Amino acid sequence: MATANEHTLPPTNLELPRTLHSDRHFLEEVQIPIVTISASFRSYIAEHRDETAKVSDEAVFSRAHFSMAMAIFEQASTMGLTSWLVDPINYVSEKDWKKIAFVESVGQLTARILILKKLKDFADNIIRSRLPIASAVEQPLLYVTEKTRVPILSLHYEVGNILAAKGKKVIQVVTDPHVRPHYLLEAQRSNITFCVFDQNTKDEFLEKAREKGLVVPKEKVVVTGPPVDPRIVKAREGKKPDDYKRRGLRLAFTTSGLGTNKKEIKKMLDQLLQLIKKTNIQLILYAGTHEDFRDMFYSLARNYKIAVGDAESAEQVRVIYKPGIVRANQDLIKYAFPWADGFITKPSGDMAYDAAAAGCFLLTLRPWGEWEENIEKTFEGLGISQNANVDNFTRQLEDLLSSRWVEKAMGNALNIDPLFLTGAKKIVDLQQKLAVK
């Protein structure tokens, strides 16, 4: 018989109490519980779980932290394991929502106006430190995970730090080939284990721990590779490096959860769209959840009298836009990765891991920080990526095609080290191994 404690109702100040309560039970019951901090999906909850928040606005910080969490969720499903994914942003109280909205607004502003470097640094600090977003998510996070007993997979260091400090068993995914100091805050605890990008990241992690005088056994830092959705890995099947020669080059332009690289993307598209009617190049333009990107794409196309379709259309230029992260990510996976030859994107966990896993070449935009510079170097070293020439993009494309770089880069992506394809499975395997200890 269930005790009253097993059915403790959520604090009355939190949003979506029915969903929050059922999510708590789901996390308690499944084999693979997953928690991230990335975005809200309150509109999706309203449609599929019939509960509406007082504040129905959405907030998006990162596609990467959402898509990587979804990658593990999908991987668990393919392995016949039960799983559940939550983001505590969804349950944040009406009072605390202003903290979420403020951080998102500052992040979006700095993503679009490069000259605001100091403001960008400020945004980076507040997004990636304990204030103000952590104070807003801590209460719902602790409630929703209170009854979970198996190791929790954390896709954001703030989740991992809060839960590890409370004694929860945590597997923290270090999502980039870069070790932020935040990952080390609770690293000495016996109840936390880390999954890292590659051996270099493991070496960096252990070295930074030593520099801080921390004792972290090397077996607690496990090389798994990045978590990529198995649906994206499947997208590489049947691709050939020279397919573009018979049906035209397929390019996907993409932005991030905060809407980065807008000026670069606009400048490149302005060049490409002038010529597109004379070529058989096809485009997918991923606006994500950003209305201003969607509007920019349509406006540019109108300037050159080019028809634009949605993701499902057969137009030469298509736009992917959805107001919520769940559907935006679903459409990107369904329509862009199996279709594209190459991605024009910032070098991030948002897109670089996924694009390479899908057998695509990369032309990279301005990185947003040291972690993305490391990603850029990684994929350049693999012969899959190079910097986009924003000022003379059409000439660059001509040179890449005539030199056969496109074919070589796609060939390298299609023959990439399995480390970049099997991370989600290795993370699930590790969780299952630790769950029985």
N, C-alpha and C positions, 0 to 999 in steps of 0.2 A: 504494500500500500504506500502511495506517495506521501511524503511528509509535507507540511506547509512550507518548509524552507525550500523544497525543490520547486515550488511554484511561486517564489517571491516575485511580486509584480514589480515592474520598472518604477524608478523614481518618477513622481508625477510631473516633474518639469521637463522630462525628455519627450521628444517628438516620436510619432509612430509607435506608441506603446504596444499595440498588438503585434506588429511586425517584430519589434525589438524582443518581446517576450518569446515569440515562436523561434526567432533566430537564436536566442540563447539555448533553447532546447535542441535545435538542429546542431549547433556546435557541440553540444554535450553528447549527442548520439552518433555523429558521423565518425568515420575513420580518419578523414583528412580535413581538419578545420583550418580555414585560411582567413587571415585578417590583413587588411591593407589600409592605408590612408591615401586616397587618390582623388575621389570625386563622390558627389552624391548622385543617387539615381532615384530620387523621390517620385518623379513622374512615372517611372517604370513600376515602382512599388504601388503607386495609385492604380495603375492599369491592371497589374497582374495579381496584386494581393489586396486590392480594394480597401486601401487605407490612405488617407490624405493628411499631409502635415499642415499645421497652421501656416508655416512658411513653406510655400511650395517651390520657391526658387531653387535652382540647381547651382552647384559650384564644382568646377573642375580645376584641379591642380596639375594632374599628370595622367596622360594615357598610359605611360610606361608602368606605373605601379598598379594600375587597373588591369592592363593587358597581361602582365606577368602573373598576377594573381589568377586571372581567368585561364592562363596557360596551364597552371597547376591543377585547377578545377577540372578542365577538360581532360588533362592527362589522367587524373584519378579515375574519371569516368571510363576512359578507354581501357583501364586496367581492372574494371569491375569493382572499384572501391567507392564507398559513399563519401561525399564531400559537401562542404558548404562554405560560402564566401560572404563575408560581411565587411562593410566599411562604416565605422562609427560616425562618420560625418553625417550619414543619413538621420541619425537619432539626436543630433545636437539640439539643445533646447532653443526655443524661440529667442530667449535673451542672449544666448551665446552665438547665435547665427551671425550677428554683426561682425564678430571676430573672423569668422570664415569668409564672409563677403569682403571684408577689408583686405585680408591677405590675398584673396583671388584678384581683387581690383588692382592692388599694387603690382602683383606678379604680371598681370596682363598688360599694364601700362609699360612696365620696363621691358617686356617682351617685344613691344611694338616700337618703342622709342629708344634707339641704341645710345643716344647721346646721354641718357640719364644713367650713367654708369654708377654713380654713388647710390642712386635710388635702387638700381638693380642689386647692388651688394646688400643694401638694407633689406630688400625683398628676400634675397637668398637667405639671409640670417634669420628672418622671422618665419619663413616657410620651413626652414630646416633646424629650428631650435625649439625650445619648449614654450615660447611665447609668440603669439597668443593662441595658436591653433591647438597646441597640446592640451592646454587647460580646458578647451572646449570639448575635446574628444575623450578625455580620460575617464570621466564618469560613465558615459555609455559603453566605452570599451571594457571597463572593469565589470560592469553588469553583464554584458552579453557573453563574456568569457568565464564568468565565475564558476560555472559547473563543468567546464571542459577539463578533462583529466589527461588526455593524450597530448603529445607535443603539438603545439600550435605553430603553423607556418606563418611567419610574419614577412610581409613584403614591403615594410617601411620600418626604418630603425626606431622611430618613435613608438610604434606598437611594441616592438621587441623589447625596448628598454623599460617601458611601463610594466609589461607583463612579467619580464624577468625579475624586476625589482619586487614584484608581488609573489614571487615563488613559483610562477607558472613555468612549465616546460616549454621552451621556445626554440624553434629553428629559424634563425634570422638569415634571410637571403640578402647578401651584399650584391646589389643589383647591377653595379658597374665595375669595370676594372680600375677601381679607385676606392681607397679606404678613407672615408670621412672620420673625423675624430668621434662623431656621435656613435659609431659602431662599437667603439671601445669602452663606452661608459659603464656597461654592465658585463664586459667580456670575461671577467674573472669568475663570474658566478658559475656554479656547477650545472645549473639548469638551462644554460643557453649554448647552442651549437650554431656554427656559421657555415653557410654555403657560399662559395666564392666563384668568380668568373673563370679564373684560370690559375696556373701555378704561380705566375708572377704576382697576382693579387693575393694569394695565400702568403707568399714571402713578404709582401708589403705589409699585410695585416700583422704577421708575427713580429716583424721588425718594429712597426709602430707601437705594438704592445710592449715590446722590450724597452723602447725608448721612454715609455711612460712608467716603467717599473712594474708592469703587469705580468702576472704569470698565467699564460694561456697555453695549455697543452696543444701541440700541433694537430693531434687527432680531433680536436674540437673545431678545426677549420678545414672543411672538406671541399675539394675542387669538384664542382658539378657542371660548370658551364652555365650560361644564361638560360632562364626558363622561357622557352618559345612554345607557343600554342601548337599542339599537334596538327591542328587544321592548317596552320601556316606551313609546317614542315611538309604536309601532304601536297601543298600547292606547287612544290617543285617537280612533282611527278609529271613526266611527259614533256617537260620543257627541253628545248634544244637551243644552244647559243646562237644559231643562225636562223631561227624561226622568223625573225623580223624581216629577213630578206624577201620573204614571199607574201607577207601581209602588212608590213609597215612596223615601225618602231613604236612600242607602247611605253609611255612614261607616266609615272605617278608623282605629282607634286604634293608634298604633305607638310602640315604644320603640327604643332605639339598641343598638349593639353592647355597650355597657357596662351598659345597663339604666337609662336616665335617666327622670326625670319620673314615678316610680312613684306618689308621693302625689297628684300632680295628676290622673293618669289614674284612680286609684281614686276620688277625690272626684267626678270628672265622671261616671264610670260608675255610681256609687252613686245619683246623681240620675236618670240616664237610664234605668237598668234598672227603677226604680220605675214608670215610665210606659210601658215599651216594649210591654207586652201590649196597651195601648190605642192603639197607633200602628202604622203600617206601616214604621217605621224599621228598617233592617237593619244589622247590625254585623259587621265583621271585626276581631278583636282580635289584633294581631301581638305575640306574646311573644318572637319571635326564638329565641334559644338559651337563654332564661332560665326555669328551672323555677319560680322564685318568681313571675314574671309569669303564667305559665300557671296556677299554682295559685290566684293571686289572681283571675284571670278566672273560673275555675270556681267558686270560693267565692262570689264576688259573685252569680253567676247562680243558685246554689243558694239564696241568701238570698231571692230573689224567685221561686223555683220556675220558672226559665226553662231550657228545654232548650238545651244547647250542642252544636254539632257541630264536626267538623274542617273543614279547608279545602274538602273536596270535598262536604260535606253541603249540604242545602237548608234547614238551620235558620235561624231569624231571627238568631241569634247564633252566630258561628263563631270558632274560635281557630286561629291558625297558630303552631305551635311545632315546632321540630326541634332536637335536641341539637347539630347541626353547622351551620356557617354556609352551606355549599354548598346544602343542601336548604332551609334556612330562607329563603335569598334566592330560590331557584327558586320556592318556593311563593308568596312575596310577589309576584313578578313574574307568575306564572301566574294567581293567584286574586284579588289585591287591586287592582292597578293598572287592569286592564281593567274591573273591576266597580264601583269606588268613584266616588262623586260628590265626596266631600271626605275629607281626611286631617286628623286631629288628631295633631300631631307637634311635636317641637321643630324649630326652624328650622335645619336642618342639611343637609349634603350627603348624609346618610343618606337623607333622605326629601323634602325640599323641592324639590330639582331634579327628582326623579323624579315626584313628585305633580303638579307644575305641567306637566311634559312630557306626562303622561298625561291632561291636561285636567281636573284636579281643583282645587277650591278648598282653601285651607289655613286651619286654625285653630291658631295656634301656641302651644306651651307655653313654659315658662321656658327661655331660651337658656342655654347652658353657658359661653359666653365671648364675647369681642369679635367673633370671626369669625362666630358665629351671630347676633349682633346686626346685623351687616352684611347677612347673608342675610335676616333678618327685614325690615329696611328695604327691601331690594331687591324682595321680593315684595309687600310692602304698597304700594310705589310703583307696581307693575304692576297694582294693583287685584285681586290674586288672593288675598290673605291679610289676616287680622287676628288680634289676640291672642284666645285663648280666655278666656272669663270662667269661670274654674274654680269660683268660689263660686256662680254662678247660671247654670249651663250650659244647662239646659233653657229658661230664659227667653231666653237669648241665641239659641238655635236658633229659637225661635218668632219673634223679632224679625228674624232674618236671612232667614227664609222669607217673612214677611209683607211685608218691605221689598224683596223680590226681589234682595237682595244675593247670595244663592246663585247665582241665574241669571247675574247680572252677572259675578261672580267666575269662574264656570265659562266663561262666554263669553270673558273676558279670557285665561284659561288656554288655551282652544282656539284663540285667535288670538295666542298669544305670539310674540315675536320669534324667528325661526329660530335666532338665536344660542343659545337655550336647548335646541334640538333637535338640532343638528348638530355639537356639540362633539367627539363621538367620531370622526366622519368627518374633521373638520379635523385632529385629532391624528394619525390614521393617515396622512392625506395629507402632513402635515408630516414624519412619520417616513420615509415613502417618498421624499420630496424630498431629505432630508438623507442618506438611505442611498446615493444615487447620487453624492454629492459626493466 
